[in-house]
Amino acid sequence: MQRYFVSGQAQQGGIVAISGDDAHHIARVMRMKPGDGIICVFPDGRTAVCEIEQIANEHVQARIVQWKKERSELPVRIYIAQGLPKGEKWELVIQKGTELGAAGFLPFEAARSVVKWDAKKAEKKVERWKKIAKEAAEQAERTVVPDVRAPLSFVELLAFGQTVDVRLFAYEKEARNARHAALPALLSRLRPGGALLAVFGPEGGFSPEEAEQLRQHGFSPCSLGPRILRTETAPLYLLSAASYEWELRAPSGEAERA
């Protein structure tokens, strides 16, 4: 069944009202009819199987048939911050990072970013990024759409770091010097419900000044293994490692962590 994230005002007496792009998708793209089933996800993460009752003028009305219990979110929140890469690379990180469970995406203006942020196109760009995240969350059967923000300044990024439990930045010098122990150690420090901010440089990496400022603000430099990864690959590596740590390896030891 197709999955749709619905607004907080959608549920009234067991009835879900869907409009906008989602209603268009139901009516025009999927060509659904009354009696067809869909899955609706509400802002609080609750999920329900619904039956379409009415489709009119690209407004869809559905009735909640059954609430579902789903567990598709990582038990920790991982925020991906990246120095602005070229557009298609950042969109790939958002799409695949959403599939891998990221809680949010924070682009920032880095010293070595090839792309320069155009404030005049900001609203449309961010709107597109949010749409990519929403569609990827639906495809991955998530119960939360990741937060996608407009680009931050480096100072704003450092300030956001003070709101999370663990801070790290991927640094190629750590890989070249075969210092690979930091990432497993940092992941093991997290507890269920905790938050991690992982920072990645743009195509040209971090400047020495940026690396030093990150260190001074409590960000630990990390290797992502012995190979040097492209800027769009690195966040996906980290999210995959976190999934292994928290979803594949963790079940037997989860009680000990809590």
C-alpha positions in Angstrom: 0.0 0.0 0.0 1.1 3.5 -0.7 2.2 5.6 2.3 1.4 9.3 2.9 2.4 11.7 5.6 -0.7 13.7 6.6 -1.0 16.9 8.5 -2.0 17.1 12.2 -5.5 18.4 11.4 -6.3 15.6 9.0 -7.9 13.2 11.6 -11.4 14.1 12.6 -13.5 11.3 14.0 -11.6 8.6 12.2 -11.7 10.5 8.9 -8.5 11.6 7.1 -8.6 14.5 4.6 -5.8 14.6 2.1 -5.1 17.4 -0.3 -2.3 18.9 -2.4 0.4 16.8 -4.0 -0.6 13.6 -2.1 -4.2 13.9 -3.3 -3.0 14.4 -6.8 -0.7 11.4 -6.5 -3.6 9.2 -5.3 -6.1 10.4 -7.9 -4.0 11.1 -11.0 -0.8 9.1 -10.7 -2.0 5.9 -8.8 -5.5 6.2 -10.2 -7.0 4.8 -7.0 -10.7 4.5 -6.3 -13.0 4.4 -3.3 -12.4 1.1 -1.4 -8.6 1.1 -2.1 -6.3 1.0 0.9 -3.5 3.4 1.8 -1.3 4.0 4.8 -1.4 7.3 6.6 1.4 8.5 8.9 0.5 11.3 11.4 3.0 13.9 12.8 3.3 12.1 16.1 4.6 9.0 14.2 1.4 6.9 14.6 0.5 4.9 11.5 -2.9 3.7 10.3 -4.3 1.6 7.5 -7.0 3.7 5.8 -9.7 3.0 3.2 -10.5 5.6 0.6 -14.1 6.7 0.8 -14.2 9.7 -1.6 -12.1 11.3 -4.3 -13.3 14.6 -5.6 -11.4 17.6 -7.2 -8.1 16.1 -6.1 -9.3 16.1 -2.5 -9.3 12.6 -0.9 -11.2 11.4 2.1 -10.3 8.2 3.8 -11.4 6.3 6.9 -9.1 4.8 9.5 -9.5 1.0 9.5 -6.7 -0.1 11.8 -3.8 1.4 13.7 -0.4 -0.2 13.0 2.5 -0.7 15.4 5.7 0.1 13.5 9.3 0.3 14.5 11.3 1.6 11.6 13.2 4.5 13.2 16.7 4.4 14.6 16.7 4.5 18.4 19.1 7.4 18.2 18.8 10.7 16.3 21.6 11.3 13.8 21.9 14.7 12.1 24.0 15.0 8.9 25.7 18.3 8.4 27.6 18.8 5.2 29.6 21.6 3.5 27.5 22.5 0.5 28.4 20.1 -2.3 27.1 20.3 -5.9 23.3 20.1 -6.1 22.9 16.6 -7.3 25.3 15.2 -4.6 23.4 16.9 -1.8 20.1 15.7 -3.1 21.5 12.1 -3.2 22.6 12.5 0.4 19.2 13.6 1.4 17.4 10.8 -0.4 19.7 7.9 0.6 20.3 9.3 4.1 16.6 9.4 4.7 16.3 5.8 3.6 19.1 5.0 6.1 17.4 6.7 9.0 18.8 10.2 9.3 16.9 12.5 11.7 17.9 15.7 9.8 20.1 17.4 7.2 22.0 20.6 7.8 24.0 22.0 4.9 26.5 24.7 5.8 28.6 27.2 4.0 32.1 25.8 4.1 35.4 27.6 3.2 36.0 25.1 0.3 32.5 24.7 -1.0 32.5 24.9 -4.8 28.8 25.8 -4.7 27.9 29.3 -3.5 24.4 29.6 -1.9 22.0 31.8 -3.9 19.6 33.4 -1.3 17.2 34.4 -4.1 16.6 30.7 -4.9 16.6 29.6 -1.3 12.9 29.0 -0.8 12.5 26.8 -3.9 15.7 24.9 -3.2 14.8 24.0 0.4 11.2 23.1 -0.7 12.7 20.7 -3.2 15.0 19.2 -0.6 12.1 18.7 1.8 10.1 17.0 -1.0 12.9 14.6 -1.7 13.1 13.7 2.0 9.3 13.2 2.3 9.2 10.9 -0.8 12.2 8.9 0.5 10.6 8.5 3.9 7.5 7.2 2.3 9.4 4.7 0.2 11.5 3.5 3.2 8.3 3.1 5.3 9.5 5.5 7.9 7.2 7.1 10.5 9.1 10.4 10.6 10.2 12.8 7.8 13.7 14.1 8.5 14.2 17.8 9.2 15.8 19.6 6.2 17.2 23.1 6.8 18.4 26.0 4.7 22.2 26.3 4.8 23.7 27.4 8.1 26.8 29.6 8.6 29.7 27.8 10.2 29.0 29.6 13.5 25.4 28.4 13.4 26.6 24.9 12.8 28.9 25.1 15.9 26.0 26.4 18.0 23.7 23.5 16.8 26.4 21.1 18.0 25.9 22.2 21.6 22.3 20.8 21.4 23.3 17.1 20.8 25.0 14.5 23.0 27.8 13.5 20.6 29.7 15.5 18.0 32.1 14.3 15.3 33.5 15.3 12.0 34.9 13.0 9.3 38.5 13.8 8.7 40.7 12.2 6.0 43.9 12.7 8.1 42.5 10.2 10.6 42.1 7.6 7.9 45.6 8.2 6.4 47.1 7.8 9.8 45.1 4.6 10.4 43.3 6.0 13.5 40.0 4.1 13.1 38.9 3.6 16.7 37.1 6.9 17.3 33.8 6.2 15.4 33.0 2.9 17.2 33.8 4.5 20.5 31.6 7.5 19.8 28.7 5.4 18.7 29.0 3.3 21.8 28.7 6.4 24.0 25.2 7.1 22.6 22.1 6.0 24.6 18.6 5.3 23.2 16.9 8.7 22.6 20.3 10.4 22.3 21.4 12.6 19.4 24.6 12.7 17.3 25.8 15.4 14.9 28.1 14.2 12.2 29.8 16.9 10.1 31.3 16.3 6.6 33.3 18.6 4.4 32.5 19.6 0.8 34.4 18.2 -2.2 37.6 20.0 -1.1 37.3 18.9 2.6 37.7 21.1 5.6 40.1 23.9 5.8 42.7 23.7 8.7 40.9 26.6 10.4 37.5 24.8 10.3 39.0 21.6 11.6 40.6 23.4 14.5 37.3 25.2 15.3 35.4 22.0 15.3 37.9 20.5 17.7 37.7 23.5 20.0 33.9 23.1 20.2 34.0 19.4 21.2 33.8 17.7 17.8 35.9 14.6 17.6 37.8 13.9 14.3 36.9 10.4 12.9 38.1 8.1 10.3 35.6 6.3 8.1 37.8 3.4 7.4 41.1 3.0 5.5 39.7 4.3 2.2 39.1 8.0 1.3 35.4 8.5 0.5 33.7 11.0 -1.7 31.7 13.7 0.0 28.4 12.2 -0.9 29.5 8.6 0.1 30.8 9.5 3.6 27.4 10.3 5.3 25.9 7.1 3.9 28.8 5.1 5.3 28.3 6.6 8.8 24.5 6.0 8.8 25.1 2.4 7.7 27.6 1.9 10.5 25.1 3.4 13.0 22.4 1.0 11.7 24.6 -1.9 12.3 25.5 -0.7 15.7 22.0 0.1 16.8 19.7 -2.2 14.8 21.7 -5.3 13.8 24.3 -5.8 16.5 22.4 -4.1 19.4 19.4 -6.3 20.2 21.2 -8.7 22.5 23.0 -5.8 24.3 20.3 -3.2 24.2 19.2 -3.8 27.8 22.8 -3.1 28.9 22.9 0.2 27.1 19.5 1.5 28.4 
